[in-house]
C-alpha cells in the first residue's frame, strides 16, 4: 500500500528534478501518431470497410431509437398503465444493451487499429524524440496525459507528428 510519505517523496523528487531542468517538454505519443497522414489513411480505410460502416450505422440507428423511445415515454408515459410502462422500460433497456455492445465493437476496432499504428511507429518515435531532445536541448519529456497545463511552446507533439509524416514519404 502506498503511503502518504512515499507519495510526498516521489512528488518532491519530481519537483526537484524539474527545478534543475532547463527545458521541459510535453509529449503525447498517441496524439502524434493519430495526427499523421498515415493514420488518416488507415482510418479512412477502416471506415470504408462494410462491417465498420454497418456497425456505425447500427450505433446511429440505436441512438435514434433510444431518443424516440425516451420522447414517447415523455409524451405518453403518464397515460400508460404500470404494465405498459414496464414493457417500455424493458424495451429501452434492450436497445440500450444493444447500443453498448455495438459501441464496444466499434471501440475494439478503433483500438486494434491504434495499437497497430503505435507498434509500427514505436521505433520512429524513439528516433525522432532522441533527435528533438538533442537539437532542442530538452532535459525532461513528460507524457501529456499527466499534465494539467502546458504552454503550447513546450508541447512537442506536433513536431513529432510532422517528422513522422516526413519519414513516411
LINRAJO-V198875 format. One record per residue. N is the residue number from 1. RES is the residue in three letters. SS is DSSP state (a for helix, b for strand, c for the rest). BURIAL is # if it has 9 or more other C-alpha atoms within 8 Angstrom, else .. D_FIRST is the distance of its C-alpha to the first C-alpha in Angstrom with 2 decimals. Layout:
BEGIN
n = {N/N}
res = {RES/RES}
ss = {SS/SS}
burial = {BURIAL/BURIAL}
d_first = {D_FIRST/D_FIRST}
END
This chain:
BEGIN
n = {1/2/3/4/5/6/7/8/9/10/11/12/13/14/15/16/17/18/19/20/21/22/23/24/25/26/27/28/29/30/31/32/33/34/35/36/37/38/39/40/41/42/43/44/45/46/47/48/49/50/51/52/53/54/55/56/57/58/59/60/61/62/63/64/65/66/67/68/69/70/71/72/73/74/75/76/77/78/79/80/81/82/83/84/85/86/87/88/89/90/91/92/93/94/95/96/97/98/99/100/101/102/103/104/105/106/107/108/109/110/111/112/113/114/115/116/117/118/119/120/121/122/123/124/125/126/127/128/129/130/131/132/133/134/135/136/137/138/139/140/141/142/143/144/145/146/147/148/149/150/151/152/153/154/155/156/157/158/159/160/161/162/163/164/165/166/167/168/169}
res = {UNK/UNK/UNK/UNK/UNK/UNK/UNK/UNK/UNK/UNK/UNK/UNK/UNK/UNK/UNK/UNK/UNK/UNK/UNK/UNK/UNK/UNK/UNK/UNK/UNK/UNK/UNK/UNK/UNK/UNK/UNK/UNK/UNK/UNK/UNK/UNK/UNK/UNK/UNK/UNK/UNK/UNK/UNK/UNK/UNK/UNK/UNK/UNK/UNK/UNK/UNK/UNK/UNK/UNK/UNK/UNK/UNK/UNK/UNK/UNK/UNK/UNK/UNK/UNK/UNK/UNK/UNK/UNK/UNK/UNK/UNK/UNK/UNK/UNK/UNK/UNK/UNK/UNK/UNK/UNK/UNK/UNK/UNK/UNK/UNK/UNK/UNK/UNK/UNK/UNK/UNK/UNK/UNK/UNK/UNK/UNK/UNK/UNK/UNK/UNK/UNK/UNK/UNK/UNK/UNK/UNK/UNK/UNK/UNK/UNK/UNK/UNK/UNK/UNK/UNK/UNK/UNK/UNK/UNK/UNK/UNK/UNK/UNK/UNK/UNK/UNK/UNK/UNK/UNK/UNK/UNK/UNK/UNK/UNK/UNK/UNK/UNK/UNK/UNK/UNK/UNK/UNK/UNK/UNK/UNK/UNK/UNK/UNK/UNK/UNK/UNK/UNK/UNK/UNK/UNK/UNK/UNK/UNK/UNK/UNK/UNK/UNK/UNK/UNK/UNK/UNK/UNK/UNK/UNK}
ss = {c/c/c/a/a/a/a/a/a/a/a/a/a/a/a/a/a/a/a/a/c/c/c/b/b/b/b/c/a/a/a/a/a/a/c/c/a/a/a/a/a/a/a/a/a/a/a/a/c/a/a/a/a/a/a/a/a/a/a/a/a/a/a/a/a/a/a/a/a/a/a/a/a/a/a/a/a/a/a/c/c/a/a/a/a/a/a/a/a/a/a/a/a/a/a/a/a/a/a/a/a/a/a/a/a/a/a/a/a/a/a/a/a/a/a/a/a/a/a/a/a/a/a/a/a/a/a/a/a/a/a/a/a/a/a/a/c/c/c/b/b/b/b/a/a/a/c/c/c/c/c/a/a/a/b/c/a/a/a/a/a/a/a/a/a/a/a/a/c}
burial = {././././././#/././././././././././#/././#/././#/#/#/#/#/#/././#/#/#/#/#/././#/#/./#/#/./././#/././././#/#/./#/#/./#/#/././#/#/./#/#/././#/././#/#/./././#/././#/././././#/././#/./././#/././#/#/./#/#/././#/#/./#/#/././././././#/#/././#/#/././#/./././#/././#/#/././#/#/././././#/#/#/#/#/#/./././#/././././././#/#/#/#/#/./#/#/#/#/#/#/./././.}
d_first = {0.00/3.79/6.30/9.77/11.42/9.86/10.85/14.09/14.75/14.52/16.73/19.13/19.48/20.30/22.69/24.32/24.98/26.43/28.60/30.25/30.76/34.26/33.77/30.68/31.18/29.45/29.86/29.44/30.20/30.60/32.80/34.89/35.57/36.36/38.83/40.93/44.29/43.18/40.40/42.98/45.34/42.75/41.82/45.55/46.06/43.22/44.63/48.08/47.09/48.66/45.55/43.44/46.26/46.62/42.93/43.16/46.32/44.73/41.82/44.37/46.57/43.85/42.75/46.41/46.77/43.84/45.26/48.69/47.39/45.56/48.77/50.82/48.60/48.93/52.70/53.64/50.75/52.42/55.41/53.54/53.50/50.22/50.68/51.37/48.30/46.11/47.75/47.18/43.51/43.13/44.92/42.66/39.55/41.11/41.91/38.42/36.94/39.44/38.52/34.79/35.65/38.05/35.60/32.96/35.71/36.61/33.04/32.81/36.08/34.99/31.67/33.56/35.97/33.34/31.48/34.81/35.74/32.48/32.97/36.59/35.81/32.97/35.29/37.41/34.45/33.38/36.97/37.56/34.40/35.38/38.86/37.75/35.42/38.44/41.17/39.41/37.68/34.19/31.49/28.36/28.02/25.28/24.70/26.47/23.92/21.60/24.55/25.74/29.16/31.14/34.74/36.52/37.95/34.49/33.79/35.11/34.56/38.27/39.44/37.46/38.77/42.30/41.97/40.77/43.90/46.06/44.74/45.52/49.21}
END
